[in-house]
Amino acid sequence: MEKDTKKQVPLRISSKLYSQLSSWAEDDFRSINGQIEYLLTLCVKQRKKDGKYVSEEIDEEMEINLEESDL
């Protein structure tokens, strides 16, 4: 049986998005890394369930409006 090894990948995200993810992770009692892995896992499961990508414009730049009031 092959051991499930984790891969390291560099990730660059905006400081606003990082802040949002960090706050969310704290609410869910996860590390920021654990939260990102959890969210990616959900997306992959959803894709497998639907047989579709999350978005038709997956490679297009998306606009994220994270206001201080959203925190």
C-alpha positions as CSV (number, residue, x, y, z in Angstrom):
1,M,0.0,0.0,0.0
2,E,1.5,3.3,-1.1
3,K,1.7,6.0,1.6
4,D,-0.4,9.2,0.8
5,T,2.2,11.8,0.5
6,K,1.5,15.5,0.4
7,K,3.0,17.8,-2.3
8,Q,4.2,21.3,-1.6
9,V,3.1,23.9,-4.1
10,P,3.9,27.6,-4.0
11,L,0.8,29.8,-3.8
12,R,0.6,33.5,-4.3
13,I,-2.6,35.2,-3.3
14,S,-3.5,38.8,-2.5
15,S,-3.3,40.0,1.1
16,K,-7.0,40.6,1.2
17,L,-7.8,37.1,0.1
18,Y,-5.3,35.7,2.6
19,S,-7.0,37.7,5.3
20,Q,-10.4,36.3,4.4
21,L,-9.1,32.8,4.2
22,S,-7.3,33.1,7.5
23,S,-10.4,34.4,9.3
24,W,-12.5,31.6,7.8
25,A,-9.9,29.0,8.8
26,E,-9.9,30.4,12.3
27,D,-13.7,30.1,12.5
28,D,-13.4,26.5,11.3
29,F,-10.5,25.7,13.7
30,R,-8.1,25.0,10.8
31,S,-4.7,26.2,9.7
32,I,-4.7,28.4,6.6
33,N,-3.1,25.5,4.7
34,G,-5.8,23.1,6.0
35,Q,-8.5,25.5,5.0
36,I,-7.1,25.9,1.4
37,E,-6.8,22.1,1.1
38,Y,-10.3,21.6,2.4
39,L,-11.8,24.2,-0.1
40,L,-9.9,22.7,-3.0
41,T,-11.1,19.2,-2.0
42,L,-14.7,20.4,-2.0
43,C,-14.2,21.9,-5.5
44,V,-12.8,18.7,-6.8
45,K,-15.6,16.6,-5.3
46,Q,-18.2,19.0,-6.8
47,R,-16.6,18.8,-10.2
48,K,-16.6,15.0,-10.0
49,K,-20.2,15.1,-9.0
50,D,-21.4,17.5,-11.7
51,G,-18.9,16.4,-14.4
52,K,-18.2,20.1,-14.9
53,Y,-15.6,22.7,-14.0
54,V,-16.5,25.2,-11.4
55,S,-16.6,27.9,-14.0
56,E,-16.6,28.2,-17.7
57,E,-14.2,31.1,-17.4
58,I,-11.8,29.2,-15.1
59,D,-8.6,30.8,-16.7
60,E,-10.0,34.3,-16.8
61,E,-9.0,36.9,-14.2
62,M,-11.7,37.2,-11.7
63,E,-12.6,40.3,-9.8
64,I,-12.7,39.8,-6.0
65,N,-14.1,42.7,-4.1
66,L,-13.2,42.2,-0.5
67,E,-14.2,45.2,1.5
68,E,-13.3,45.8,5.1
69,S,-17.0,45.6,5.9
70,D,-16.9,41.9,4.6
71,L,-14.4,40.9,7.3
